[in-house]
């Protein structure tokens, strides 16, 4: 992939959208592109921090494992998003695993070079801070859900979040989630059991708040689901 192609792709990401060719040149010259097959790890928890990644195509799962090997999914990222978010201006290791859920094309930049670029381009820093701010708010909301909601409400909140982040709106408040998340995936996202997720999904189907089409995609009404949390 040549520099012009990489620049065009990078400028689709919020931090770079308004930069000139001259401003983009330092980062384009060191950026590289790589394809990851489904199931391949981009990096492992504990590996030294090396690169910042931008998802051109595909889906990346960010997760941790405990001493017993149990998986906790922290985030699922798609085209147009970047990761990791904890690595800027600090030394250390990747705090979690990153794995391609499906075949994915990533652009990556050495993190120390990206930090130097940020220091020379404060307008990009501001955009990065906004992205990090949105993530902090999302994490706060998830923590509140864990503390204040029962398991049924947590599954409902998760479905609403997935619909907003990964779904497509078919009509007013009706969303379809085409990504093939298993019930085990859903359980690992909120730290509950697969049985709890199974039970909750069956309850939602009986209430006609959720249906699954022949392709296995979830179809749900966001407005109605929000009422289930109160």
ZAMAR-512663 format. One record per residue (C-alpha): residue in three letters; x, z, y negated; residue number from 1. Coordinates in Angstrom, 2 decimals. Example, Ala and Ser with C-alpha at 12.3 -4.5 7.8 and 13.67 -1.06 7.14 Angstrom:
! ZAMAR-512663
NODE residuo    east      up   north num
NODE     ALA   12.30    7.80    4.50   1
NODE     SER   13.67    7.14    1.06   2
***
This chain:
! ZAMAR-512663
NODE residuo    east      up   north num
NODE     UNK    0.00    0.00    0.00   1
NODE     UNK    1.53   -1.04   -3.34   2
NODE     UNK    1.70    1.05   -6.51   3
NODE     UNK   -1.18   -0.80   -8.18   4
NODE     UNK   -3.46   -0.05   -5.23   5
NODE     UNK   -2.46    3.62   -5.19   6
NODE     UNK   -3.04    3.89   -8.95   7
NODE     UNK   -6.51    2.33   -8.65   8
NODE     UNK   -7.40    4.76   -5.88   9
NODE     UNK   -6.01    7.83   -7.64  10
NODE     UNK   -7.92    6.99  -10.82  11
NODE     UNK  -11.13    7.37   -8.86  12
NODE     UNK  -10.37   11.11   -8.72  13
NODE     UNK  -11.51   13.26  -11.65  14
NODE     UNK   -8.04   14.54  -12.71  15
NODE     UNK   -6.69   11.01  -13.27  16
NODE     UNK   -9.71    9.08  -14.55  17
NODE     UNK   -8.77    8.93  -18.23  18
NODE     UNK   -5.00    8.49  -17.92  19
NODE     UNK   -3.20    5.37  -19.15  20
NODE     UNK   -0.92    3.22  -17.01  21
NODE     UNK    2.06    4.83  -18.71  22
NODE     UNK    0.79    8.35  -17.97  23
NODE     UNK    0.03    7.45  -14.35  24
NODE     UNK    3.39    5.86  -13.62  25
NODE     UNK    5.36    9.05  -12.72  26
NODE     UNK    2.77   10.18  -10.17  27
NODE     UNK    2.10    6.71   -8.74  28
NODE     UNK    5.81    6.16   -8.07  29
NODE     UNK    5.97    9.15   -5.71  30
NODE     UNK    2.50    8.94   -4.14  31
NODE     UNK    2.14    7.71   -0.57  32
NODE     UNK   -0.77    6.83    1.68  33
NODE     UNK   -1.30    7.73    5.34  34
NODE     UNK   -4.07    7.36    7.89  35
NODE     UNK   -5.05   10.22   10.22  36
NODE     UNK   -7.01    9.68   13.41  37
NODE     UNK   -9.95   11.97   14.26  38
NODE     UNK   -8.71   15.28   15.60  39
NODE     UNK   -5.26   14.95   14.00  40
NODE     UNK   -3.96   17.84   11.91  41
NODE     UNK   -2.75   17.08    8.40  42
NODE     UNK   -1.00   20.46    8.36  43
NODE     UNK   -1.19   23.76   10.20  44
NODE     UNK   -1.77   27.25    8.87  45
NODE     UNK    1.61   28.79    8.08  46
NODE     UNK    3.44   25.49    7.55  47
NODE     UNK    5.50   25.41    4.32  48
NODE     UNK    3.56   24.04    1.35  49
NODE     UNK    4.70   20.45    0.95  50
NODE     UNK    2.03   18.08   -0.39  51
NODE     UNK   -1.24   17.86   -2.27  52
NODE     UNK   -3.71   15.47   -0.65  53
NODE     UNK   -6.47   13.22   -2.03  54
NODE     UNK   -9.12   11.93    0.38  55
NODE     UNK   -9.63    8.20   -0.01  56
NODE     UNK  -11.85    7.86    3.07  57
NODE     UNK  -13.00   10.15    5.84  58
NODE     UNK  -13.62   13.87    6.29  59
NODE     UNK  -11.22   16.81    6.47  60
NODE     UNK  -12.03   20.24    7.92  61
NODE     UNK  -10.24   23.27    6.46  62
NODE     UNK  -10.29   26.23    8.86  63
NODE     UNK   -8.49   29.35   10.01  64
NODE     UNK   -8.14   30.97   13.41  65
NODE     UNK   -7.97   34.69   14.15  66
NODE     UNK   -5.77   36.40   16.73  67
NODE     UNK   -8.35   35.67   19.42  68
NODE     UNK   -8.36   31.98   18.53  69
NODE     UNK  -11.85   32.07   16.99  70
NODE     UNK  -12.33   29.38   14.35  71
NODE     UNK  -13.65   30.05   10.86  72
NODE     UNK  -14.46   26.89    8.89  73
NODE     UNK  -13.67   27.42    5.21  74
NODE     UNK  -14.63   24.01    3.89  75
NODE     UNK  -15.45   20.44    4.86  76
NODE     UNK  -14.09   17.90    2.37  77
NODE     UNK  -14.96   14.23    1.97  78
NODE     UNK  -13.92   11.14    0.02  79
NODE     UNK  -13.13   11.90   -3.62  80
NODE     UNK  -11.93   15.47   -3.03  81
NODE     UNK   -8.45   16.99   -3.02  82
NODE     UNK   -6.74   19.83   -1.14  83
NODE     UNK   -5.21   22.38   -0.78  84
NODE     UNK   -6.38   24.27   -3.84  85
NODE     UNK   -4.29   27.42   -3.39  86
NODE     UNK   -0.89   25.76   -3.57  87
NODE     UNK   -0.30   25.14   -7.25  88
NODE     UNK    2.50   26.99   -9.05  89
NODE     UNK    3.28   29.28   -6.11  90
NODE     UNK    5.67   29.27   -3.20  91
NODE     UNK    4.58   29.97    0.32  92
NODE     UNK    2.74   28.41    3.21  93
NODE     UNK   -0.50   26.57    3.79  94
NODE     UNK   -3.17   29.29    4.08  95
NODE     UNK   -5.28   27.36    6.64  96
NODE     UNK   -5.34   24.39    8.99  97
NODE     UNK   -6.46   20.94    7.78  98
NODE     UNK   -7.81   18.57   10.43  99
NODE     UNK   -9.32   15.10   10.24 100
NODE     UNK  -12.91   15.24   11.55 101
NODE     UNK  -13.03   11.44   11.59 102
NODE     UNK  -10.51    8.70   10.88 103
NODE     UNK   -9.31    9.45    7.37 104
NODE     UNK   -7.12    7.76    4.78 105
NODE     UNK   -5.26   10.17    2.51 106
NODE     UNK   -3.01    9.79   -0.51 107
NODE     UNK   -0.41   12.54   -0.76 108
NODE     UNK    2.06   13.70   -3.40 109
NODE     UNK    4.91   16.25   -3.01 110
NODE     UNK    3.51   19.44   -4.47 111
NODE     UNK    6.59   20.30   -6.57 112
NODE     UNK    6.44   16.83   -8.16 113
NODE     UNK    2.72   17.24   -8.78 114
NODE     UNK    3.35   20.57  -10.50 115
NODE     UNK    5.94   18.93  -12.78 116
NODE     UNK    3.39   16.21  -13.56 117
NODE     UNK    0.77   18.84  -14.45 118
NODE     UNK    3.13   20.64  -16.82 119
NODE     UNK    3.77   17.38  -18.67 120
NODE     UNK    0.06   16.42  -18.74 121
NODE     UNK   -1.98   19.42  -19.97 122
NODE     UNK   -5.19   17.36  -20.01 123
NODE     UNK   -4.87   16.98  -16.24 124
NODE     UNK   -4.22   20.73  -15.93 125
NODE     UNK   -7.53   21.44  -17.66 126
NODE     UNK   -9.38   19.20  -15.18 127
NODE     UNK   -7.67   20.92  -12.26 128
NODE     UNK   -8.65   24.33  -13.66 129
NODE     UNK  -12.28   23.15  -13.86 130
NODE     UNK  -12.15   22.06  -10.22 131
NODE     UNK  -10.68   25.43   -9.23 132
NODE     UNK  -13.32   27.20  -11.33 133
NODE     UNK  -16.10   25.42   -9.47 134
NODE     UNK  -14.50   26.48   -6.18 135
NODE     UNK  -14.35   30.11   -7.30 136
NODE     UNK  -18.06   30.03   -8.18 137
NODE     UNK  -18.83   28.50   -4.77 138
NODE     UNK  -16.82   31.23   -3.02 139
NODE     UNK  -18.59   33.92   -5.04 140
NODE     UNK  -21.96   32.48   -4.01 141
NODE     UNK  -20.91   32.45   -0.35 142
NODE     UNK  -19.74   36.06   -0.56 143
NODE     UNK  -23.08   37.11   -2.08 144
NODE     UNK  -24.90   35.28    0.71 145
NODE     UNK  -22.84   37.13    3.31 146
NODE     UNK  -23.50   40.51    1.72 147
NODE     UNK  -27.12   40.17    0.61 148
NODE     UNK  -28.73   37.76    3.07 149
NODE     UNK  -29.70   38.18    6.69 150
NODE     UNK  -28.51   35.67    9.30 151
NODE     UNK  -31.65   33.51    8.97 152
NODE     UNK  -31.20   33.23    5.20 153
NODE     UNK  -27.48   32.50    5.58 154
NODE     UNK  -28.21   29.51    7.82 155
NODE     UNK  -30.81   28.27    5.34 156
NODE     UNK  -28.34   28.62    2.45 157
NODE     UNK  -25.72   26.74    4.47 158
NODE     UNK  -28.11   23.84    5.11 159
NODE     UNK  -28.92   23.65    1.40 160
NODE     UNK  -25.21   23.62    0.53 161
NODE     UNK  -24.45   20.92    3.11 162
NODE     UNK  -27.33   18.80    1.84 163
NODE     UNK  -26.01   18.99   -1.72 164
NODE     UNK  -22.37   18.40   -0.80 165
NODE     UNK  -22.69   15.94    2.10 166
NODE     UNK  -26.28   14.72    2.14 167
NODE     UNK  -28.09   11.80    0.56 168
NODE     UNK  -31.34   12.25   -1.36 169
NODE     UNK  -34.02   10.03    0.19 170
NODE     UNK  -36.72   11.02   -2.27 171
NODE     UNK  -37.55   13.99   -4.48 172
NODE     UNK  -35.94   17.07   -2.84 173
NODE     UNK  -35.80   15.33    0.59 174
NODE     UNK  -32.21   15.06    1.85 175
NODE     UNK  -30.61   13.59    4.95 176
NODE     UNK  -27.35   14.97    6.30 177
NODE     UNK  -25.69   12.17    8.25 178
NODE     UNK  -22.52   14.05    9.16 179
NODE     UNK  -22.59   15.16   12.77 180
NODE     UNK  -22.09   18.91   12.40 181
NODE     UNK  -22.54   20.70   15.72 182
NODE     UNK  -24.32   24.03   15.94 183
NODE     UNK  -20.93   25.56   16.72 184
NODE     UNK  -19.58   24.04   13.46 185
NODE     UNK  -22.47   25.53   11.50 186
NODE     UNK  -21.90   28.93   13.09 187
NODE     UNK  -18.18   28.81   12.28 188
NODE     UNK  -18.93   28.00    8.65 189
NODE     UNK  -20.74   31.29    8.08 190
NODE     UNK  -19.14   33.50   10.71 191
NODE     UNK  -22.15   33.90   12.97 192
NODE     UNK  -22.97   32.97   16.56 193
NODE     UNK  -24.10   29.60   17.85 194
NODE     UNK  -27.15   31.32   19.34 195
NODE     UNK  -28.18   32.55   15.89 196
NODE     UNK  -27.89   29.03   14.49 197
NODE     UNK  -29.85   27.58   17.43 198
NODE     UNK  -32.63   30.12   16.94 199
NODE     UNK  -32.82   29.54   13.19 200
NODE     UNK  -32.89   25.74   13.50 201
NODE     UNK  -35.71   25.98   16.05 202
NODE     UNK  -37.67   28.25   13.70 203
NODE     UNK  -37.21   25.79   10.83 204
NODE     UNK  -38.38   22.92   13.04 205
NODE     UNK  -41.51   24.85   14.03 206
NODE     UNK  -42.23   25.50   10.35 207
NODE     UNK  -41.69   21.74    9.72 208
NODE     UNK  -38.96   22.54    7.18 209
NODE     UNK  -36.37   20.62    9.20 210
NODE     UNK  -36.49   17.61   11.48 211
NODE     UNK  -33.86   15.67   13.34 212
NODE     UNK  -34.09   11.87   13.58 213
NODE     UNK  -33.11    9.81   16.63 214
NODE     UNK  -29.53    9.50   15.33 215
NODE     UNK  -29.23   13.31   15.24 216
NODE     UNK  -29.25   13.54   11.44 217
NODE     UNK  -30.88   16.51    9.72 218
NODE     UNK  -33.72   15.74    7.30 219
NODE     UNK  -34.85   18.63    5.13 220
NODE     UNK  -36.74   19.56    2.00 221
NODE     UNK  -34.45   21.47   -0.35 222
NODE     UNK  -37.30   22.91   -2.42 223
NODE     UNK  -39.10   24.34    0.59 224
NODE     UNK  -35.91   25.69    2.10 225
NODE     UNK  -35.04   27.55   -1.10 226
NODE     UNK  -38.30   29.49   -0.77 227
NODE     UNK  -37.20   30.66    2.71 228
NODE     UNK  -34.37   32.71    1.20 229
NODE     UNK  -36.63   35.07   -0.74 230
***
